[in-house]
Amino acid sequence: MEGSRKRRNPSIYLQKTNSSVQFMPPQSYPLEPMGEESSEGTIDIENQPRFEGSGTFSGGWKKRMTRKKHIILAVCILASWIGIYLAVTAFHSEKTISEPSSRHSPAPRRSFTIDNVLDGEFDYHDITFEFIKPADVFNSKDVDSGLYLGVDKSSSVHRFVAKKLADVNYYEELGETSFEYNGIDYTVSSFKPSYNLKRAIVATNLERERRHSSHAYYWLRDIKANTMRPITPYPDSDSLFQLSFVRFSPCYNFIYFVHENNLYIQYINEIYPPQQITFDGSSTIFNAKPDWVYEEDVLASDEAIWWAPDDSKFVFAKFNDTNVGKYEYPKYTDAGQYTKLESILYPKPGTPNPQIKIYMFDIHVGTLYEVGPSQKPTDDILYAAQWISPDIFMFKQADRSSKVMTVKTFDLKKSMLNTIKVVNATSYNGWIDKVRNVQIIPPKPSLGREEFGYVDILVDADGFPHLFYFPSALSGSCRQITNGAWEVTGKGVVGYDLDSDTVFFLANMVGTLSQHLYSVSLVNHNSGVETRQDPNKDDFYDFEMSFSCRFATKKYLGPNKPMTEAGPLTALLENNKSNEILQLTQNEELRAALEKYEFPITSYQKISLEDGLEINFIEIKPRKMDTKRKYPLLVQVYGGPGSQTVDTKFNVMFEESIVSSLDAIVLRIEPRGTAGRGWSFRSWVKGQIGYWEPRDVTEVTQKFIETNIDNIDPDRVAIWGWSYGGFVTLKSLEYDQGRTFKYGIAVAPVTDWRYYNSIYTERYMGLLDENEKGYNEISLIKDIDGFSKLQRLLIMHGTADDNVHLQNSLQLIDRLNLNNIRNYDMQLFPDSDHSISFHNAGRVIYGKLSEWIKDAFNGKYDFVDN
C-alpha cells in the first residue's frame, strides 16, 4: 500500500517504460500504463465510434447470419460492419470504449493470455523528455526556451542531449549513456544536468531499496571538459561509495547527498571537498532521508531536505527511530546453511512513532540550529515542508491520529515561529490526507503585490478539495478561488504563469472518472475557472509545465490509446498537429497487439444501491458475446481510503487477459470511502474500514448478476484483490457467506490492522485505545466460519514483504486450520516483497492467478470436502 491515497498494489499492473527521469533499459513493471504515438496508416482508437446502451445483454446484439444460402451476403455485410460490436453495456452506461478493426482486411483476431502481456506484446513507452528548470522559476515566457533533456539514439552510440522546443535547430551533446572509469564500464541509470549545461549528476549501478529510495554510485560530469569524477564523502579514497541520493541545490551552486544516513553538501567547484553536516546517522537515526514509514506513507520521497530558493540555507528533518519497534523476517534464497534475518523499523498502532526534529543550516555562517524553540519529542506527523520565500519556511504537522493539522511558518528575519492556520479534519468528518506542495506566488509590484503568497488545496465548506489563495505567507487569511461539486485532483496545481498571473490545475469537473486541465486568474476575481480542454469528453489527462507555462507535456491517458506530446501549451490545448508538437510515445508493440488480438470491451457505469448511494464501476467483457450463454464473473477490488482505481485511463492489465483468455466478464468496483467525489462520500469509512466496502462490492455484484441473469453463471463468481484489495476481498467473503462469491483470491492482504503501520492505520481508524470496537470487530477478519461456505480460497504472499507483513496471512491460515477449514490454497514467494517480483515471481504469480481462476471457472474446485 502507498501513502494516504492507497492504490492497487504496483505489481498488479503493467506500466509504460518511462525513461524521462531515469535512463534504463525498457522493462515491463506491472503498473498503470501511459503514452502513445500515432502515424499515418495506423488505427487511432479515439477516432473510432463509441457505443452506449441501456441493457447489458438484452437486445441490441447483432446476430451473425448462419445459413449457408446467406454466406455471400453475410461476408459483404460483415466486411462493411467491421468495428461495430455486438453488445454494450449495463445499468446507466456512461461510455463504452472498444478497439477498432483494421482499415484493411486483417487475419481473424484471437484471444490473448497473461503471458502475451508479460512478454511485452502490449508494451509502449515515452522517449526521454524532461524539462530542465532554471534557478529563477518565476520569470516571463520571453526567456523560456523550453529547454529539455533527451536521448539521441540515431547512431549506435546513444547520447544525452539538450534541445529547445523554441528552437528546433538547437542541439547540445551532454555525454554518452555509458562510460569507462579506471578500466571499468558503467551504464548510466539517471542523468540530471544543470540549467547552464556545464555539469550533470550521473547515477550508475542503481539498486532499489524501497518504493521511492535506492542506492547508487554517483558522479559529477563536467560536460565541457568531458570528464567524470565520483561523488564521495571521502575524496581521498579511490573507492566508490553507494549513496542514497545526490541532488543539485536550486541555483546549482551545490550538490548534496546522504551517505549512511548522514547529510553532506559540496560546493560545485571541484576544489572544495564535501562538508559533513550531521554525524549521528545510524541504523535508527535518519538525517535528510525518511525512515520507512515516512517514505511509504507520508512524504512519498527518498529525501527530507528543503533548500531556500537562493541557495543561502536549507532545512532538513531528522527521524529518530530509536524507540520504534523492529520487524524481522528471514531471507531464504541466500546461500548458506542458516537463514539470515533482515529487519525494518516499523511502527504499529499503539506503539512508538518516529520522533522528528527540524534543523536549519545557514550556508553563509556555517551554523546548524533547530527551527523554532527546542522541540520536545512528540508523535506529531510532519506532513509537508516548503520554502515560501528566501526568508520564510513553512511546514505542516498533524497530531498522531491525523485529525488536526497545524500550519507553521518560520520567519528568518525575525527569528520567529508562527502558527498561521489550524485545519481540523473533524469539521468535514475526515482526516488529514497526504499533503501536496503549495504553489508559490511571487511578488508582482505592477499589481501592487509586494509579498510572497501561495495557493494551497484545502477542503471547503461543502467538503470538496479546492484552491485557496493566501496573499501573504505570514497570514492565515485566504480567498477560495475554485468551488463546486468536484475535486482538484492528481498533482493539483501544475503551473503558474507569471505574465498573466494564472494558476493551472487538474480537476475532475467533467466527471468523477476523468481529469482535465483548468486555470484560474489571481487578478480577475470574477473570471472564475477557465476550462482549457473539451469539457464534453470523459478523457483523462495529465500535464507537466515548463517554468513559465509557455511549454508543456500533455499526457492523454485514456480511455483510448495513450499518447504523450510536448510543445507550446496553446498548441497542445488546441490539438495542433503542426511541427511545433513532438510526439513522445512509442507504441509499435501496442498497436500491433491491438490489431492482432481480440481486445475486450470496457464500459464505465454506475448503479444506485438500496440506500440511494451511487457506486461507480467498470465492466470489461469479451468482444463477441453469445446471448444464449452464461459467462463466469470475476470482481476486482481495491477500495483503499482516498484511492481511486475506477477511472477512464487506458489499461492492459491482468483483468483484460482474463476476459480474453477465459471468455469471462470482469467488474472493477469503487466502494464508498474512495476519492474523487468529495468528503461526504469518502468519510463513510472513518473509524470503520472494512465495513462499507464489502457491503458495496457485494450489492453491486448482486445487482449486476440479477440484471443479467441470462448471461451470468451465478455458480462461477470470483473476487480478488491485492494489498488493501486483498483485505476488502477477505471482508467481502466474510460478509457474503458464500451466497454471491464462490471463489476468492487475496494477495498480500491485511487481516488485522494492529499489524499494519501506525501512520496509515491511525489516520483512518484513530488510536487503538480509543477505537477498540473498530480494530477488534469491524476491521478484523473475524468470522472464520464464513470461509467454509466458499468453494475455494487462494492466499498468496511474499515472505519478505516489508509493507504488509506475512504475519497477516499466516495468522489467517492458523485460524482457518483451528476451525478445520481446508478449502484453501496457499502460495508463498520466497524473499519477495510487497510487489512479489523477486526471482521471476512476477511472472509466476500472474500465471498462477490465471490458472487458478481457470480451474475455478471450469469447476475443478466444485464439491470439495470442506
URCOR-V82548 format. One record per residue. SS is DSSP state (h for helix, s for strand, l for the rest). PSI is psi as a letter, one per 30 degrees, with the letter a starting at -180 (none if undefined). Layout:
[[SS;PSI] [SS;PSI]]
This chain:
[[l;l] [l;k] [l;a] [l;f] [l;i] [l;k] [l;l] [l;k] [l;k] [h;f] [h;g] [h;f] [l;l] [l;k] [l;k] [l;l] [s;j] [s;j] [l;g] [l;f] [l;e] [s;k] [l;j] [l;l] [l;k] [l;k] [l;l] [l;i] [l;k] [l;i] [l;a] [l;k] [l;l] [l;l] [l;l] [l;l] [l;k] [l;l] [l;l] [l;k] [l;f] [l;l] [l;k] [l;j] [h;e] [h;f] [h;g] [l;l] [l;k] [l;k] [l;k] [l;l] [l;l] [l;f] [l;k] [l;e] [l;f] [l;k] [l;l] [l;f] [l;j] [l;k] [l;k] [l;k] [l;k] [l;f] [l;k] [h;e] [h;f] [h;g] [h;e] [h;e] [h;e] [h;e] [h;e] [h;e] [h;e] [h;e] [h;e] [h;f] [l;g] [l;k] [l;f] [l;k] [l;l] [l;f] [l;l] [l;l] [l;a] [l;l] [l;b] [l;i] [l;k] [l;e] [s;k] [s;k] [s;k] [l;l] [l;k] [l;l] [l;l] [l;l] [l;f] [l;b] [l;i] [l;l] [l;l] [l;k] [l;l] [s;l] [l;l] [l;l] [l;l] [h;f] [h;e] [h;e] [h;e] [h;f] [l;f] [l;g] [l;f] [l;g] [l;l] [l;l] [s;l] [s;k] [l;l] [l;k] [l;k] [s;k] [s;k] [l;j] [l;k] [l;l] [l;e] [l;j] [l;f] [l;i] [l;l] [l;l] [h;f] [h;f] [h;g] [l;j] [l;f] [l;h] [s;k] [s;l] [s;k] [s;a] [s;k] [s;j] [l;g] [l;f] [l;l] [l;f] [l;j] [l;k] [s;k] [s;k] [s;l] [s;k] [s;l] [s;k] [l;f] [l;f] [s;j] [s;f] [s;f] [s;k] [s;j] [s;j] [s;k] [s;f] [s;l] [s;l] [l;g] [s;l] [s;l] [s;k] [s;k] [l;h] [l;g] [s;k] [s;k] [s;k] [s;k] [s;k] [s;e] [s;l] [s;j] [s;j] [s;l] [l;l] [l;e] [l;f] [l;g] [l;e] [s;l] [s;k] [s;k] [s;k] [s;k] [s;l] [s;h] [s;k] [s;k] [s;k] [l;d] [l;a] [l;e] [l;f] [l;l] [s;l] [s;k] [s;l] [s;k] [s;k] [s;l] [s;j] [s;k] [s;j] [l;e] [l;e] [l;f] [l;h] [s;l] [s;k] [s;k] [s;k] [l;k] [l;k] [l;f] [l;i] [l;f] [l;f] [l;k] [l;f] [l;l] [l;k] [l;k] [l;k] [s;l] [l;e] [s;l] [s;k] [s;l] [s;k] [l;l] [l;e] [l;g] [l;g] [l;f] [s;l] [s;l] [s;l] [s;l] [s;k] [s;k] [l;h] [l;g] [s;k] [s;k] [s;k] [s;l] [s;k] [s;k] [l;f] [l;k] [l;f] [l;f] [l;k] [l;l] [l;k] [s;k] [s;k] [l;e] [l;l] [l;g] [l;g] [l;k] [l;a] [l;f] [l;f] [s;k] [s;j] [s;k] [l;g] [l;k] [l;k] [l;a] [h;e] [h;e] [h;e] [h;e] [h;e] [h;g] [l;d] [l;f] [l;h] [l;l] [l;f] [l;l] [l;i] [s;k] [s;j] [s;k] [l;k] [l;f] [l;g] [l;g] [l;f] [s;l] [s;l] [s;k] [s;l] [s;k] [s;k] [s;j] [s;j] [l;g] [l;e] [l;g] [l;k] [l;l] [s;k] [s;k] [s;k] [s;k] [s;l] [s;k] [l;f] [l;f] [l;k] [l;k] [l;l] [l;f] [l;k] [l;l] [s;k] [s;k] [s;l] [s;l] [s;k] [s;j] [l;j] [l;k] [s;l] [l;k] [l;f] [l;l] [l;k] [l;l] [l;k] [s;k] [s;k] [s;k] [s;k] [s;l] [s;k] [s;k] [s;j] [l;e] [l;e] [l;f] [l;h] [s;k] [s;k] [s;l] [s;k] [l;k] [l;a] [l;l] [l;k] [l;k] [l;k] [l;k] [l;l] [l;g] [l;l] [s;k] [s;j] [s;e] [s;l] [s;k] [s;k] [s;k] [s;e] [s;l] [l;f] [l;g] [s;j] [s;k] [s;k] [s;l] [s;k] [s;k] [s;l] [l;l] [l;e] [l;g] [l;h] [l;e] [s;k] [s;k] [s;k] [s;k] [s;k] [s;k] [s;j] [s;j] [l;e] [l;e] [l;f] [l;h] [s;k] [s;k] [s;k] [s;j] [s;f] [s;k] [s;k] [s;j] [s;j] [h;f] [h;f] [h;f] [h;g] [l;h] [l;b] [l;l] [l;j] [l;l] [l;k] [l;k] [l;l] [l;k] [l;l] [s;j] [s;k] [s;j] [l;l] [l;l] [s;i] [h;e] [h;f] [h;g] [l;g] [s;j] [l;f] [l;l] [l;k] [s;a] [s;l] [s;k] [s;l] [s;j] [s;l] [s;k] [l;a] [l;f] [l;g] [l;g] [l;k] [s;k] [s;l] [s;k] [s;k] [s;k] [s;j] [l;f] [l;k] [l;f] [l;g] [l;k] [l;f] [l;k] [l;l] [s;k] [s;k] [l;f] [l;l] [l;l] [l;l] [l;h] [l;l] [l;k] [s;k] [s;l] [s;b] [s;f] [s;c] [s;k] [s;f] [s;l] [s;k] [s;j] [l;e] [l;e] [l;f] [l;h] [s;k] [s;k] [s;k] [s;l] [s;k] [s;l] [l;h] [l;e] [l;e] [l;l] [l;f] [l;f] [l;l] [s;k] [s;l] [s;k] [s;l] [s;l] [s;k] [s;k] [l;f] [l;e] [l;j] [l;f] [l;g] [l;f] [l;a] [s;k] [s;k] [s;k] [l;f] [l;l] [l;j] [l;f] [l;g] [l;k] [l;h] [l;l] [s;j] [s;l] [s;l] [s;k] [s;k] [s;k] [l;l] [l;f] [l;f] [l;g] [l;e] [s;l] [s;l] [s;k] [s;j] [s;j] [s;j] [s;f] [s;l] [l;f] [l;a] [l;k] [l;l] [s;k] [s;k] [s;l] [s;k] [s;a] [s;k] [h;e] [h;e] [h;e] [h;e] [h;f] [l;g] [l;h] [l;k] [l;g] [l;a] [l;f] [l;f] [l;k] [s;k] [s;k] [l;f] [s;k] [s;j] [l;h] [h;e] [h;e] [h;e] [h;e] [h;e] [h;e] [h;f] [h;f] [h;e] [s;l] [l;j] [l;k] [l;l] [s;k] [s;k] [s;k] [s;k] [s;l] [s;l] [s;k] [s;k] [l;l] [l;e] [l;g] [l;f] [l;k] [s;k] [s;k] [s;k] [s;l] [s;k] [s;k] [s;k] [s;l] [l;k] [l;e] [l;j] [l;k] [l;j] [l;f] [l;g] [l;k] [l;k] [s;k] [s;l] [s;k] [s;k] [s;k] [s;k] [s;k] [l;d] [l;g] [l;k] [l;k] [l;g] [l;l] [l;j] [l;f] [l;j] [l;a] [l;g] [l;k] [l;k] [l;k] [l;j] [l;a] [h;e] [h;e] [h;e] [h;e] [h;e] [h;e] [h;e] [h;e] [h;g] [l;h] [l;l] [s;k] [s;k] [s;k] [s;j] [s;k] [s;j] [l;l] [l;l] [l;f] [l;l] [l;l] [l;f] [l;g] [l;l] [h;f] [h;f] [h;e] [h;e] [h;f] [h;e] [h;f] [l;k] [l;f] [l;h] [l;k] [l;g] [l;e] [h;e] [h;e] [h;e] [h;e] [h;e] [h;e] [h;e] [h;e] [h;e] [h;e] [h;e] [h;e] [h;e] [h;e] [h;e] [h;f] [l;h] [l;f] [l;f] [l;g] [s;k] [s;j] [s;f] [s;f] [s;i] [s;k] [s;l] [s;k] [s;l] [s;l] [s;k] [l;b] [h;e] [h;e] [h;e] [h;e] [h;e] [h;e] [h;e] [h;e] [h;e] [h;e] [h;e] [h;e] [h;f] [l;h] [l;g] [l;e] [l;e] [l;k] [l;f] [s;l] [s;k] [s;k] [s;j] [s;k] [l;h] [l;l] [l;k] [l;f] [l;j] [h;f] [h;f] [h;f] [l;l] [s;l] [h;e] [h;e] [h;e] [h;e] [h;f] [h;e] [h;e] [h;f] [l;a] [l;k] [h;e] [h;f] [h;f] [l;h] [h;e] [h;e] [h;e] [h;e] [h;f] [h;e] [h;e] [l;g] [l;k] [l;j] [l;e] [l;i] [h;e] [h;f] [h;f] [h;f] [h;f] [h;f] [l;l] [l;e] [s;k] [s;k] [s;k] [s;k] [s;k] [s;k] [s;k] [l;f] [l;h] [l;j] [l;f] [l;d] [l;j] [l;k] [l;f] [h;e] [h;e] [h;e] [h;e] [h;e] [h;e] [h;e] [h;e] [h;e] [h;e] [h;e] [h;f] [l;g] [l;h] [l;j] [l;g] [l;h] [s;l] [s;k] [s;k] [s;j] [s;k] [s;j] [l;k] [l;g] [l;k] [l;a] [l;f] [l;f] [l;i] [l;f] [h;k] [h;h] [h;g] [h;f] [h;e] [h;e] [h;e] [h;e] [h;e] [h;e] [h;e] [h;e] [h;e] [h;e] [h;e] [h;e] [h;e] [h;e] [h;e] [h;f] [l;g] [l;g] [l;f] [l;g] [l;k] [l;h] [l;l] [l;j] [l;none]]
